[in-house]
């Protein structure tokens, strides 16, 4: 391993160029794209173990974010790997339901008492869109009220309401602010709202006292279904999701990410009276709820069952939170010592931390974010956030705090200089969901 990571070599740069020739954007997920990392320091990874990953040049990093929050137990977590290997040795996909589907459904519903039925799929977008479709069928209404939170789906009903709306008809979606009951009531009073979809909490926003019960009451009053997006909060706030933490039961809930410790699995769960509309025990017009070839494949379901066992016996949420507490304390000590705590901040739930980068005027800055990312990468820390996993040890966190100290010194130097641009090694990072490729447009022939 290279003890001090260096910018990608010509070999890695060639791989990045080939990716852009073969894959639009050079990545299969926008949040993993080159434009999310410093232009001269966007490593190509080859393997990982625990919370450590290795790039194509042999550089090792402590990773945060962990597969866009999908890996909570650590890369290569042996009980999950063993369970998957045993399951796929007996076949991966069949023409009829398997016993494993029954056992996984029983495991899931034991964790989520507000749900009576569950259906598995592969992506979070599969299940949020199925929830919207089901709510429209139940209510006979067309409009979705989506909270002003970053992301719910790749499908038209949501992406059409963002800046990246090329090729999408104008969706029947309206937005409402979080923690504001009067604003939500004003939306619901329009009379055409099929459902309210929201994250019950996010890294930066906890519900105010009475807010979630108030949302539940407003949905009941106006006849809209309440849908909780538990794709991040599930298995990170608790094994039973945010609904378990805050004690408010939605009509439908959507799950994904950490369900399989990185293996692809998502779930739509909900009350029987609604979920049955997608089945064979209804006299109403049936809803095409979810139908996926790979939703019930055995590897991901075996991974999920192993995750459930790990959560029952090893307290991964406690370990994530302890690692986050240690990192927060170390980070804040560094920024206080250097006098830049008003410009370089750490915020969020302990298991779901983010860093905030502000310029000399105190405004959020992509340029200063790029500087901080680049300085961390050069010291063996990879991550767009400080989202922890149960695999982050004290030693990993201490390594990260040491990297933060060196990065913060450079950050202070840039603040004193009045600009981060000379420190970036290229153009700054940019929001993943935006209308144009600029400011990270790549030259090349569009064939």
C-alpha positions in Angstrom: 0.0 0.0 0.0 1.1 3.6 -0.6 1.4 5.1 2.9 0.7 8.6 1.6 -1.9 8.6 -1.2 -0.9 10.4 -4.4 -3.1 11.8 -7.2 -4.2 9.1 -9.6 -1.6 7.9 -12.0 -1.8 7.8 -15.8 -3.1 4.2 -15.4 -6.0 5.4 -13.3 -6.6 8.5 -15.5 -6.9 6.1 -18.5 -9.6 4.1 -16.6 -11.5 7.2 -15.9 -11.3 8.3 -19.6 -12.5 4.8 -20.7 -15.4 5.0 -18.2 -16.5 8.3 -19.8 -16.4 6.7 -23.2 -18.5 3.8 -22.1 -20.7 5.0 -19.3 -22.6 8.4 -19.5 -21.0 10.6 -16.8 -18.3 8.0 -16.1 -20.3 6.4 -13.2 -23.6 4.5 -12.8 -24.7 6.8 -10.0 -24.5 10.6 -10.2 -23.4 10.9 -6.6 -20.3 8.8 -7.5 -19.3 10.9 -10.5 -16.0 12.6 -11.2 -17.7 16.0 -10.7 -18.2 15.1 -7.1 -14.5 14.9 -6.4 -11.4 17.1 -7.1 -10.6 17.1 -10.7 -7.1 15.7 -10.2 -7.9 13.4 -7.3 -10.9 11.1 -8.1 -9.6 7.6 -7.4 -10.8 4.4 -9.1 -11.4 1.8 -6.4 -10.6 -1.9 -6.6 -11.5 -3.4 -3.2 -12.4 -2.8 0.4 -12.4 -4.3 3.8 -14.1 -3.0 6.9 -14.0 0.8 6.4 -10.8 0.8 4.3 -10.8 0.9 0.5 -7.9 0.6 -2.0 -7.7 2.3 -5.3 -6.2 1.3 -8.6 -2.8 2.7 -7.7 -2.6 0.9 -4.4 -3.5 3.9 -2.2 -5.5 3.0 0.9 -8.2 5.3 2.4 -10.5 5.3 5.4 -13.9 5.6 3.6 -16.9 7.5 4.8 -20.4 7.4 3.3 -19.8 3.7 2.8 -21.5 3.0 -0.5 -23.8 6.1 -0.3 -24.8 5.0 3.2 -25.6 1.4 2.1 -22.8 -0.3 4.1 -23.3 -0.1 7.8 -21.5 -3.3 9.0 -18.3 -2.8 6.9 -17.1 -4.0 3.5 -16.7 -7.7 3.3 -18.5 -8.3 6.6 -17.9 -12.0 7.0 -21.3 -13.2 8.3 -23.1 -11.5 5.4 -20.6 -12.8 2.8 -20.9 -16.3 4.1 -24.7 -16.2 4.1 -24.7 -14.9 0.5 -22.2 -17.6 -0.6 -24.3 -20.4 0.9 -27.5 -19.1 -0.6 -26.3 -18.6 -4.2 -24.6 -22.0 -4.2 -28.1 -23.4 -4.3 -29.3 -21.1 -7.1 -30.0 -17.4 -7.5 -33.3 -16.9 -9.3 -36.2 -19.3 -9.9 -39.6 -19.4 -11.6 -41.5 -19.6 -8.3 -41.3 -18.0 -4.9 -38.7 -19.5 -2.6 -38.8 -20.2 1.1 -36.2 -17.5 1.6 -38.7 -14.9 0.4 -41.1 -16.0 3.2 -38.4 -16.0 5.8 -37.1 -12.6 4.8 -40.6 -11.1 4.8 -41.1 -12.5 8.3 -37.8 -11.0 9.5 -38.7 -7.6 8.0 -42.2 -7.4 9.4 -41.0 -8.4 12.9 -38.8 -5.2 12.8 -41.5 -2.9 11.4 -44.7 -3.4 13.5 -46.6 -0.6 11.6 -46.5 -2.7 8.4 -48.6 -5.7 7.7 -47.1 -6.7 4.3 -43.9 -6.1 2.4 -42.7 -6.5 -1.2 -39.0 -6.6 -2.1 -37.3 -4.9 -5.1 -33.8 -3.6 -5.9 -33.6 0.2 -5.8 -35.1 2.9 -3.6 -36.7 4.5 -6.6 -38.6 1.2 -7.3 -40.4 1.4 -4.0 -41.0 5.1 -3.7 -42.6 5.1 -7.1 -44.7 2.0 -6.2 -45.8 3.9 -3.1 -46.9 6.9 -5.2 -48.7 4.6 -7.6 -50.5 2.8 -4.8 -51.5 6.1 -3.1 -53.0 7.4 -6.3 -55.0 4.2 -6.8 -56.2 4.3 -3.2 -57.3 7.9 -3.2 -58.2 8.5 -6.8 -56.1 11.7 -6.7 -53.1 12.6 -8.8 -50.8 15.0 -7.0 -47.9 14.1 -4.8 -46.8 16.3 -1.9 -43.1 15.7 -1.5 -41.1 17.3 1.3 -38.3 19.7 0.4 -35.6 17.1 1.0 -32.9 16.2 -1.4 -33.9 13.0 -3.2 -36.8 10.5 -3.5 -36.7 8.9 -6.9 -35.1 8.7 -10.3 -38.6 8.5 -11.8 -40.6 11.3 -13.5 -42.8 12.3 -10.6 -39.8 13.4 -8.6 -37.0 14.2 -11.0 -39.3 16.3 -13.1 -39.6 18.7 -10.1 -35.8 19.2 -10.0 -33.4 21.2 -12.2 -32.5 18.1 -14.1 -35.9 17.7 -15.9 -34.9 17.4 -19.5 -37.2 14.8 -21.3 -39.7 14.7 -18.5 -43.4 16.0 -18.7 -44.3 18.4 -16.0 -45.1 16.2 -13.0 -48.0 16.5 -10.7 -45.8 17.0 -7.7 -45.8 19.9 -5.2 -43.2 20.6 -2.5 -43.6 21.6 1.1 -41.0 22.6 3.8 -40.1 20.4 6.7 -41.1 21.2 10.2 -43.9 23.6 9.0 -47.4 22.2 9.7 -49.3 25.3 8.4 -47.4 25.0 5.1 -48.3 21.4 4.7 -52.0 22.0 5.5 -52.1 24.7 2.8 -50.9 22.1 0.3 -53.3 19.4 1.5 -56.2 21.8 1.4 -55.9 21.9 -2.4 -57.9 18.7 -2.4 -56.0 16.6 -5.0 -53.1 15.3 -2.8 -52.8 11.5 -3.1 -49.9 11.2 -0.6 -47.4 13.0 1.5 -43.9 11.5 1.1 -41.1 12.6 3.4 -38.1 11.5 5.4 -39.2 11.6 9.0 -35.8 13.0 9.9 -32.5 13.8 8.1 -28.9 14.2 9.1 -29.5 17.9 9.7 -33.1 18.1 10.7 -34.9 16.5 13.6 -38.7 16.8 13.9 -39.9 19.5 16.2 -42.0 18.3 19.1 -45.5 17.4 17.8 -44.5 17.8 14.1 -44.7 14.2 13.0 -47.9 13.5 14.9 -49.3 16.7 13.3 -48.3 15.4 9.9 -50.1 12.1 10.6 -53.2 14.0 11.8 -53.3 16.3 8.7 -53.0 13.3 6.3 -55.9 11.6 8.1 -58.0 14.8 8.0 -57.5 15.4 4.3 -57.5 11.8 3.2 -54.0 11.5 1.9 -51.7 8.6 2.6 -48.6 9.2 4.6 -45.4 7.7 3.1 -42.1 7.6 5.1 -39.0 7.3 3.0 -36.8 5.2 5.4 -34.1 4.5 2.8 -31.5 6.3 4.8 -33.0 6.2 8.3 -33.8 2.5 8.1 -31.0 0.5 9.9 -29.2 3.8 10.7 -31.6 5.5 13.1 -32.8 2.1 14.2 -33.4 -1.3 12.7 -37.1 -0.3 12.7 -36.4 3.0 11.1 -37.4 6.5 12.0 -41.0 5.4 12.6 -39.7 3.3 15.5 -37.6 6.1 16.9 -40.3 8.8 16.8 -43.4 6.6 17.3 -45.4 7.7 14.3 -46.8 5.0 12.0 -47.1 5.8 8.3 -49.5 4.1 5.9 -46.6 3.1 3.6 -42.8 3.1 4.1 -39.9 2.7 1.7 -36.7 1.0 2.5 -33.3 0.3 0.9 -29.6 1.0 1.3 -28.4 -0.6 4.5 -30.9 -3.5 4.3 -28.4 -5.7 2.7 -25.1 -4.1 3.8 -24.4 -3.0 0.2 -26.2 -5.9 -1.5 -29.0 -4.6 -3.7 -32.4 -4.7 -1.9 -35.2 -2.4 -1.2 -38.7 -2.8 0.2 -42.2 -1.3 0.1 -44.1 -2.0 3.3 -47.5 -0.9 4.5 -50.9 -1.5 5.8 -52.7 -4.6 4.5 -55.8 -2.7 3.3 -53.6 -0.8 0.8 -50.9 -3.4 -0.1 -53.6 -6.0 -0.9 -54.6 -3.9 -3.9 -51.5 -5.2 -5.6 -52.4 -8.8 -4.9 -55.0 -11.5 -5.6 -57.4 -10.9 -2.6 -59.0 -7.7 -3.8 -62.3 -7.0 -5.7 -61.1 -3.5 -6.7 -59.1 -2.7 -9.8 -55.6 -4.1 -9.2 -52.6 -1.9 -8.8 -49.4 -2.9 -10.7 -47.5 -2.5 -7.5 -44.0 -4.1 -8.0 -42.9 -6.8 -10.4 -39.2 -7.3 -10.6 -37.1 -10.2 -12.0 -34.3 -9.7 -9.5 -36.2 -8.4 -6.4 -36.4 -11.9 -4.8 -32.9 -13.2 -5.9 -31.4 -15.2 -3.1 -28.1 -13.4 -2.6 -29.6 -10.1 -1.4 -32.3 -11.8 0.7 -29.7 -13.9 2.4 -27.6 -10.7 3.0 -30.7 -9.1 4.5 -31.3 -11.9 6.9 -27.7 -11.9 8.0 -27.9 -8.1 8.6 -31.0 -8.6 10.8 -29.0 -11.2 12.8 -26.1 -8.7 13.2 -28.4 -5.9 14.3 -29.9 -8.3 16.9 -26.6 -9.3 18.4 -23.8 -6.7 17.8 -25.3 -3.2 18.2 -24.0 -1.6 15.0 -26.0 1.5 15.5 -24.3 2.1 18.9 -20.9 1.6 17.2 -21.7 4.0 14.4 -22.9 6.6 16.9 -19.8 6.2 19.1 -17.5 6.6 16.1 -19.4 9.7 15.0 -19.2 11.2 18.5 -15.5 10.7 18.6 -15.0 12.2 15.2 -17.2 15.2 16.0 -15.3 15.9 19.2 -11.9 15.6 17.4 -13.0 17.7 14.4 -14.4 20.5 16.6 -11.3 20.6 18.7 -9.2 21.1 15.5 -11.3 23.8 14.0 -11.5 25.6 17.4 -7.8 25.4 17.8 -7.3 27.0 14.4 -10.0 29.5 14.8 -12.0 28.5 11.8 -15.0 26.9 13.4 -17.4 29.4 11.8 -16.1 28.4 8.3 -15.5 24.6 8.6 -18.2 22.8 10.5 -19.4 19.3 11.3 -23.1 18.7 11.7 -25.8 16.1 11.8 -26.8 12.9 13.7 -23.7 11.1 15.1 -24.2 8.1 12.7 -24.9 10.4 9.7 -22.5 13.3 9.9 -21.7 15.8 7.2 -19.1 18.6 6.9 -20.0 22.1 5.9 -17.6 24.3 4.0 -18.0 28.1 4.1 -16.0 30.8 2.4 -14.6 34.0 4.0 -18.0 35.7 3.8 -19.7 32.7 5.6 -21.5 31.4 2.4 -21.6 27.7 1.5 -18.8 27.2 -1.0 -18.1 24.4 -3.6 -14.6 25.8 -4.0 -13.8 25.4 -0.3 -15.5 22.0 -0.3 -13.2 20.9 -3.1 -10.2 22.1 -1.2 -11.2 20.1 2.0 -12.0 17.0 0.0 -8.6 17.1 -1.8 -6.6 17.6 1.4 -8.4 14.7 3.0 -7.8 12.4 0.0 -4.1 13.3 0.1 -4.0 12.0 3.7 -5.9 8.8 3.1 -9.5 9.8 3.9 -12.2 9.3 1.2 -15.7 10.6 1.6 -18.2 13.3 0.6 -19.4 13.2 4.2 -18.4 11.8 7.6 -21.2 9.1 7.6 -19.8 6.3 9.8 -20.2 2.5 9.8 -19.9 0.0 12.6 -16.5 -0.9 11.1 -14.9 2.5 12.0 -12.5 1.9 14.9 -11.0 4.4 17.2 -7.8 4.1 15.1 -9.7 4.9 11.9 -11.3 7.9 13.5 -8.0 9.1 15.0 -6.4 8.8 11.5 -9.3 10.9 10.2 -8.9 13.6 12.8 -5.2 13.9 12.1 -6.1 14.3 8.4 -8.6 16.9 9.3 -6.0 18.8 11.3 -3.7 19.1 8.3 -6.6 19.8 5.9 -7.9 22.5 8.2 -4.5 24.3 8.3 -4.6 24.5 4.5 -8.3 25.6 4.7 -7.3 28.5 7.1 -4.5 29.4 4.7 -7.0 29.7 1.8 -9.4 31.7 4.0 -6.5 34.1 4.7 -5.7 34.2 1.0 -9.3 35.1 0.3 -9.8 32.3 -2.3 -9.6 28.5 -2.5 -9.1 28.4 -6.2 -5.3 28.2 -6.2 -5.5 25.1 -4.0 -7.9 22.9 -6.0 -5.8 21.2 -8.7 -8.6 21.9 -11.2 -12.2 23.0 -11.3 -14.5 22.8 -8.2 -17.0 20.1 -7.5 -20.6 20.8 -8.4 -24.1 19.6 -7.2 -24.9 16.1 -8.6 -28.4 17.1 -9.8 -28.1 20.2 -12.0 -29.3 21.4 -15.4 -26.0 21.6 -17.3 -22.7 19.7 -17.2 -20.9 23.0 -16.5 -18.9 23.8 -14.4 -17.4 20.3 -14.9 -18.1 19.9 -18.6 -15.7 17.5 -20.3 -14.4 18.1 -23.8 -14.9 15.3 -26.3 -16.9 14.1 -29.3 -20.5 13.2 -28.7 -21.1 10.3 -31.1 
